[in-house]
């Protein structure tokens, strides 16, 4: 069992501009991520559903053609197979993201 406090969880380098801490179970992955200012993901697709909540915002997210500005305490749900991405602005963003763990191999 894993317990975190979003304000004090120790994040580690994940990729350029993103710090992360993940708890990986048999079926789910829960990740707390901090994304640096002025970062973007132009879009990608997963074969699994993904959801989360913005802990500190703002962040612009899109799912297909639906584009939204999300702030702290706002949630998102991304259905499997939908192209999605995001963009940060002049402040870091912290998210709690949950998705299905994919089989290895």
Secondary structure, DSSP 8 states (H G I E B T S, - for coil): -----TTT---EEEETTEEEEEEE-SSEEEEEEEE-TT-EEEEE--SS-EEEEEEE--EEEEETTEEEEE-TT-EEEE-TT--EEEEE-SS-EEEEEEEE-----
